[in-house]
Amino acid sequence: MHRIVGLDVTADELRMVALQSSFRGFSVADARRVPLPEADSLPERISSALSQVPPLGDDAIAVAVPAAQVASFVFTLPFVDARRVEQILPAEVEGAIPFDLEDVVWDYSLLSQGDGKTEVLVAVVKKSALQGLLAGLAEAGIDPRVVTFAPLALGALAERGLLADGGEGATALIEAGADRAELCLLSGDRPLLARALATSGRALWSAAQRDPKTREKILVPLLRDIKLSLRSRAPGELQRVVIAGDLAAFPEIAHRFEMELGAPAAPVALVPPHAGNDGADSPQMSLALALALRAQQPRGRLDFRKGEFAFTRNLTQVRGRLLELGMAAVVLLLLAIGLGTARIASLSRQASDYDEALCAATKKTLGNCTTDYRQALAALSGGKSKAAGIPRVSAADILAEVVARLPDASLPVIDDIDLNTSTVRMRGTVESFGKVDEIISALRKDRCFGDVKQPGTTRARDGSNKVNFSLEFSFTCSGELPGGA
């Protein structure tokens, strides 16, 4: 079963989180941090790092475009109709970028809808940059299913309820490292803003762990950008700050952010059962985990793999599966034809056996061989046949038919009954003369009982009100003439 993988390529590491989907949501199947070896190109470095992890195979992979190559905008539209949003956004995007729409790939994600307004976040990347990213990943053996915007992908941690101590107020989720800095502003589990921030480069980050002055060179512009972003988008006071990425490893970083932003701050922490010792819960793995979560539920989310850059391996897999199903169908058809042929041959042999048996029976009875059962029945039914005198019904059959027709409310005590294949004579006792009439009416309803004669009736001699009766009528369904067997 394929996994869902988030790949985060930093300046010096490949970070991977693999999820396994389940009925309860997901479980972390693997989490790894692999150093990027030195090589002539980034694809070669990624390929060398991938050789140290289990093969990705058919796993669904999600990556993020480098933040410096993406421009993001928040648009407020004065309507909530989804169709109008699709129609208006291209003009809004074209007016916000210094390029033609034909030169870029853009996608959007709904932030909120209400009071007749729609807020959308749009991310734009140049086609040349996206093409270069996909070509480099392909050279390293990666064909990502989802290519998204990292700051917005971070919001998946809150959307899936993984952030500990979550509340309804505004939360600033900040992820930063040597090659990127990202801010995702959340209201509860809903993103309000996602944007890339300025970063200070690999050289400063390498020295920042041991040099306070170098850390200040990183933190001052980063905090300035965060404050500007919060001032424009945060609804009311900031409730908390969550720190992720390499930034979380800075000494006393939480205290510094509390002092600067005026809200409690702490490194990112995941809630059980997804927190654990698998490594996916560490602050440095936050973006890789968020990317995997985004790939697990990509529908309706921002994804640059569209149009000419659409993910096509699914179609190839479908074609391969259809070819397999087609071959299986051909095999089943051949088996069905073989089984049908064998069944027809078997039925043909049985028909031949039946013909032989019928021929022998008719030759013995009629003196000539007949293989058509209709002709045999006609001959056996003829007056000259020895079988013509064999009744088609028995006395028991006629008696059962008579009893079945007697009304339940007028059942007689039958004293005597005499019947053959064509005539029924019956004597019995009932409670009153009216019961006799009911019995006659019931018998006349049966098409097999014809000519029910007027009964003979007398009062019982025991002094009661009971009535003795005698009936005679013909039975016409035997095919026999009156006076038959």
N, C-alpha and C positions, 0 to 999 in steps of 0.2 A: 504494500500500500504506500502510495507516494506521500511525502511530507510537505509541509509548508515552511519555507525557509526565508528568513530575513537576513540579508547580507549588508553589513556596514563596513565600507572600506575607508579607513582613516589614513592619516599620513604614514603610519608605520605599522598598522595592524589590520588583519582581516577578522571581523567579529561576526559570528554566525549563531543564530538561534533557530532551531528546527522544532516545529510544533506538529503534533499528531492530533487530528480532529477526532472528537468523540461525541457521544450523545450529550454529555454534560458540558461540552464546550471545546476544551482542548487540554492537552498535556504537553509539557516540554520534553521532547524526545532527545535533544542534544543542544549543548551550548558550548562554544569554543572561541578562544582568542588565539590567533596564530600570527606571529610576527611576519611582516612582509620582507622577504629576503631582498638583498640588493640585486638589481638587474638593470638592463639597458632601458626597459620601458615598464610602465605600470601594468599592462597586460601580462608581461612575463613575471612580474612580482606576484600578481594575483594568482596566476597559474601555478607558481611554485608553492604558494600558501595553500591552495586548494588540494595539492597533492598530499598534504598532511592531514586532511579531514576525510571522512567517508565519502564515497562518490555521491554526487547529488542526483544523478540519474534523471528520473521523470519528476523530481520534486518541483513544486510551484515556488518560484523564487521572486522575491521583491527587493528592489534596490531604490535608492534615492539619487536624483540628479544633484551634483554638487551645488550647494546653496548659492555660491557666487554666480552661477550660470542661470539662475531663475529669478524672474521679477514677479512680485505678487502684489495684488490690489484687492481692496474691499469695495464692492459696489453696493449701494442701497437703491433698489428699484421700487417705484411707487405702485406695485401690484404684487399679487401672490400667484398668479396663473403661471403654471410651469411652462406652457407653450409660449407665452409671451416672453418669459425669461430666456428661452432658447432663441427667440427671434431677436431680442434687443441686445443680448450680450456681445455678439460679434462687433457691432458698431461701438459699444462702450470700450471693448478691448482695443480696437483699432485706434480709437482716439487717445488711449492711454500709453501707447508704445510708439517708439520712433522707427518702427519697421512696418512693412506690409504684412497683412495676415498670412499671405502665402509663404512668408519666410519663417514663420514661427509655428509651434505647436502649443496649444493652450487648452486647459480644462478648468473646471470649476467645481466647487463644493458648496452646498447650501449651508449657511451659518444659522440663519433664523428666518422665520416667517411669522408675521403678526401685525395687527393694526393696519392691514392693507399694504404692508411693505415686505420686501424680501431682501435679505442680506446675503451676498455670495462672495466667496473668496476665489479669486482667479489667479492661477499661476501660469506664467508664460516662459517658454524656453525656445531658443533659436533652433531651427531644424538642423543646422550644421553641428551644433553642440550635442544635440540628442543623437544624431547619427554617429558622431565620433564616440560617444559613450557606449552605444550599443555595439559598434564595431570593436572597440577595445574589449568589452565583456565577451563578445563572441570569440575573439582571439584567445581569451582565457578559458573558453569552453562554457560560458554562461549565456543562457538565453532567458532573461527575466520575464516573467509573466506580467509583473506590475512594475512600472517605473513612476515614482511619485515624488511629492514635495516633502522633504524631511520634516520641516516644522509642523506641517499639518498631520503627518503620520504619527508624530508624538502624541497627538490627541487621542489615538487609539487606546493608550494606557488608561485614560480616564473613561472613555466610552465603554470599555469592557469591564469597568469597575475594579481595576487592579491597583489603583493608587490608595495607599493607606490613609486613614483620617480624612477622607474626602468629605467635603461639605457643599453647601449650596452657594457659597460666596465665590468670588473670583480667585482663581489659582494661576500663578505664573509658573509654568514648567519650562525650565531653562536647561538646554543641553549644549555644551561647548567643549571644544578641543582645539588641537593645534591647527586644524584646517577648516573649522567651521564653528559657528555659534548660531543657535536657533532659539526662538521664543515661541511658545504656544500658550496663549492666554485662554483660560477655560472658565466657564460659568457652570459649576457642577460638572457634568460630563459632556458639556456642549462647547466646542471651540468658538471663541469670539474673534481671535486673531491668530495668524500664523505667519511669521516672517523671519527671514535670515538677517543676522546681525553681523557687524564687522568683526573680524578676528585678527589676531596679532602675529600669526605665523609660527612655524615650527621652532625656530631658533629661540624665541622668547619662552615658549612653553617648556622647552627642554631645561631651561635654567630656572623656571619659576618655582619649582618645588623647594629649592634650597635658598633662593634669593628673594627676600621680601620686596625689594625695589623693582625687580623684574615682574613680580606678581602685580604690583601696582600699575605697571605699564599695560598689563593685560586687562585688569579689572576696571580701571577708570573709564576707558572708552566703552567697554561692555556695559557697565552700569548706566552710563549716560544714554546709550541707545535703548536700554530696557526702560528707563524712566520716561523717555520720550514716547515710547510705544504705549506704556501704561497710561500716560496722561491722555492719550488720544482715544483709547478704547476701553479702559477698565471702568465698569459701571459701579461707582461708589468706591469704598475702600477695598484694598487688596487683603484677602483673608490669609493667604499663605503663599510661600515660595518653595518650589520643589526643584532641587538641583540634580542634574544628571550629567553623564559623560565624564571626561577627564577633569572637568571643573570641580566635581565633587571631591576629588582627592586633594585639593588645595587645603593647607592648614587653616583652621578656624574660618572656613569659607561661609559656613552657615551664619555665624555671628556677624560677619561683615555684611552679608545681604540683609540680615534683620535690621542692622543699623541704617543701611542706605535706603531700603525700601519700606521700612516701617511695618513689617509683617513677619510672623514666625517663618523661619526657613530651616530646611533639613534636606539631606540627600534623599533621593527617591527610595521609597520602600514599597514593596508589593504586599498585598494581603494574601493570607492563605486561601486556597491550597496551592496557589501558584508560586508563593515564596518558598524557598528551599535552598538546598546546597548544590543545585545543578548548574549554578553560575549565571543563569538568565536573570536573576534578581539583582545583580550588581549594577551600580549606577553607570558603569562603562558600557553595559550591554543594553541600555534602555532603547536606543534607536534601533538596534537589530531586532529586539523583541517587538517593538512597535511596528516595524516593517512587516514582520511575520504575521502579526495580528491584522494588519491592513490587507495582506494578501489572502488571509482566510475569509475576509468579508469585503471583497473589492467593489461590489456593486454599488453604484451611486457615489463612489469616492473618486477623488482626483487621481487620474492616471494618464500619463503622457503616451502610453502605447495605444494609439488610435490612428485612423487613417492609414497612410502609407507605412506607419511604424507599428501597426497592430500586431499583436502576438498571434502567430500563425501555427505554432507547433500543435495547438489543440486540434486544428483542422487536419494536420498531417496524421495525428494520432487517430482522429475519427476515421479518416480515409483508410488507415491501416486496419482499424477495427472492423470497418465495413467490408474490407477485403477478406478478413478472417471469417466474418459472418457469412459472406457470399460463398466462400469455399465450404463452410460447414453446411450451408443450405444445399449446395450441389451434392455433397455426400449424402445428406438426408434424402434428397430427391432420388438419387440412385438406389439407396437402400429401399425407399418406398416402392420404386419401380420393380426392384427384385422381389420384394415381399408380395407385391400385387401379382406379379407373374406366377410366383409359386402358388399363391392362393387360387388363381384362375385355373392352374393346372390341376390342383387338388380338387376343386369343384367340378372340373371336367371329368376327372376320374370317378367322382361320386355320382355324377349324372349318368355316366356310362353304366355303373353298377346298378343304379336304380332302373334304368331301361332294361337291363338284362333280367332283373328280378321281376319287373312288370311283364315282360315278354313271357317268362316262364309261367307266371301265375295265370295270365290270360290264355296261354296255349293249353294249360291243363284244364281250365274252367270252360273256356269258350271254344277251344279247338283250333284257334289261330293266334298268332303272335301279334300283340299290339303294344307299342311303346308310348303312345299318346294316352295319358291318363284320362283325358276327357272322353275319348272314344271308348276306352275301357269301361268307364262309369256308365256311359250310354248303353253299351252292350249288356253290361251286368244288370241294368235297370229294365231291359226289354222283357216283354211278356214271354218270349220263348226261352228266356235264360233260366237256368236252375236257380239263379240268385234272385229272380224276380219275386219269389214268395217270401223272402226274408224281410220281416218288418223293419222299418227304419226307426221306430220308437218302441219302447217296451211298455208293459202295463204299469211298471213302477214310474216311468216318466209321465204317463197320463195321470196317474193318481197324484203325483207331486204337483202337476199343473192344476188339478181340481182343488186340492187343499190350499194352494197358494192363492186361488181366486176367492175362496170363502171369506166373507167379511168377518173381521175380528169381533164385531159387536153382535154377530148372529151365528156364531159357530154352533153347528148342530152336533148332537150325539148320533153318529152314523151306526145304524144297526146292521146294514148289509150294503155291499157295493159289488156290482158285477160289471166288468169292463173288458173290452177288447180293443183292437187298434182302430175301431171306427165307431163304437157305441159305448155309452156309459149309462148304467142303471144304478140308482142310489136310493136307499130308504133310510130315514132317520127321524129324530125327534128334536123339536125346537120349543122355545118358550111361548110363541104365539104365532098367529097367522101372518102378522106383519113381518116376522123374521123370515118366513118362507119367501115372501115377496123380495126381501133384501137379498136373499141368496140367489134368486132367479136373476135379479138385476145385475148382480156382480158377475155371474157366469156369462150373461149375454154380452158383457163388455170385452170378453176375450174372443178374438177372431177365430180361435181354434174350436170354440164350442158353438156349433150351429144348431138351429131348430130345437131350442129348449122348450119342450112341450109343457102345457099347463099341468101342474102337479096334481096328484091326488092327495087330499088332506082329510084327516079325521081327528076328532078329539081323542085324547088318550083315555083308556079304560080304567086307569087307576084313580079316577076322580079328581085329578089335578087339572090345571088349565093348559097343560102342554099339548102340542099338536104333532101328530104323526104325519109324515109326508113321504111321497115317493116321486122321484124324478127320472126322466129318461131324455137323453140328448145325444147328439152325434159329436164325434171328435174328427175334425176335418184336416188336421195338420199331419197326418201319418202318410197321406198319399194312397191309402188303402180304400177299397170300395166297402160299403156296408156289409157286415158279416165277415170281415177279414179276420186274420189270426188273432 
